[in-house]
Amino acid sequence: MIDSLITEMPGYSEGWLLSLNPGQYLQLFLMILVLVLAWYFTRPEKFSARASEIRKIFLITLAWVIRGIVIIGLALWAFNVLGLNIREFFGTPVVIITKEIPVSPFFILTLIVGVYLVVVFNKLIKRLVSKAARKWRFDRNIGKQLRRFAMLMLVILIGNIWLKLAGSFMLDLFNDKLFAINKVAITPGILVYTLFILYGVAIGIRLIEVIYTRHVLSKGLNMGQSKTVFQLLKYALWVVAIILLLDSIGINITVLVASSAALLVGLGFGIQGLFNDYISGLVVLFEGLIKVGDVVEIESELIGRVMDVGLRTSKILTRDNIIMIVPNHNFVGDKVINWSYNEPRTRFNVDVGVAYGSDVRLVEKLLIESALEQEEVINEPKPFVLFRDFGNSSLDFRLFFWVEEVFYVELLKSKIRFSIDAKFRENDVVIPFPQRDLHLKSGWEGSMDK
């Protein structure tokens, strides 16, 4: 090996760069100067700008041949000055940093090549991901994460070579024990490996979600139920991935659970509410009574559309376009109305009173017309009117109608009320004020006379 050949050489402990005499330093300076001048004066664009196409190709080729000859000549000169052959030159450290990290020409060369590969590979992956995103029509953020994961993998592979070339100092740094779990030493290298695997699993699950969603849309399946199924699949994939990851590190999951049983019992008493949310989340996911896209009303008078059903909390979009984070125990312990559960059509009503003496059949006709004028009201079943009661001050009616989009039904009710008021004014139908009779006792007038 190179190390066995050069460890006994003079100046190895600090690198040959710090063990040269003044004459050798002068010759190295002249080499660098010659290289810079040769590179400058052999620029292809300097003497091929006005040449024809064939001559330009010839001159460019000639320029690079000259550069190659200069580099080879300078390299031979450097080998002669340093007294090293090619193998010793690339393996012998130029300088040793902190007396631990030997920086050899081979290390520098691999560093330059590694950076170049990272730049080229980044451009290649960017193009491939861009084409895949257009073809498969997935989110650009997923494409960026895929590119970062591929770049991270390349950096780790090249970094592994650099660590070996850097000597024992860097290897010891990544192999130092931080703590232990069930007699398994956890090192910085294991932490990097764990984070890399978890990041890869997260990206893989995102890709599976894209493919799964596309399949659901192509088959015309219910999106809410499909998302619920995928949530269960996602949690199962995470559990399997974490178990396999722990096993690959050397941690026995059975022993880990058994050793932490007492701790889990103690935590259970301290965070009962948190566990209640998780169990409620499993109930909601398995029963499927509440799905993504459903419009629900919770006992706390919160009405909104379910955007996401998680394991601990769910996200609900309110009519004010605000995302509410709702703990899952509210769906299990409270009374919840799911407006979208049985079928998309839901019946609503608007109450109105008219003055005594009004034409009740005209009132019925006007109310039905007010409902049918709205695009959101469906024609089948048709709206109808109930004559509810003879009130103290009015004849009370209730208009019933069906809609499929229940999220903004309050806005629809307001539009129907505006229409009712306009039609009543056009047809002289009066909405009465409350009427009260005032009876005065005769004794009151006598008391005033006195």
Secondary structure, DSSP 8 states (H G I E B T S, - for coil): -HHHHHTTSTTTTT-GGGS--HHHHHHHHHHHHHHHHHHHHT-HHHHSSSS-HHHHHHHHHHHHHHHHHHHHHHHHHHHHHHT--HHHHHHS-SEEETTTEEE-HHHHHHHHHHHHHHHHHHHHHHHHHHHHHHHH---HHHHHHHHHHHHHHHHHHHHHHHHHHH-HHHHHHHH---EEETTEEE-HHHHHHHHHHHHHHHHHHHHHHHHHHHHHHHHT--HHHHHHHHHHHHHHHHHHHHHHHHHHHT--HHHHHHHTHHHHHHHHHHTHHHHHHHHHHHHHHHH-SS-TT-EEEETTS-EEEEEEE-SSEEEEEETTS-EEEEETHHHHHS-EEETTSS-S-EEEEEEEEE-TT--HHHHHHHHHHHHHTSTTB-SSS--EEEEEEE-SSSEEEEEEEEES--TTHHHHHHHHHHHHHHHHHHTT-------------HHHHHHHH-
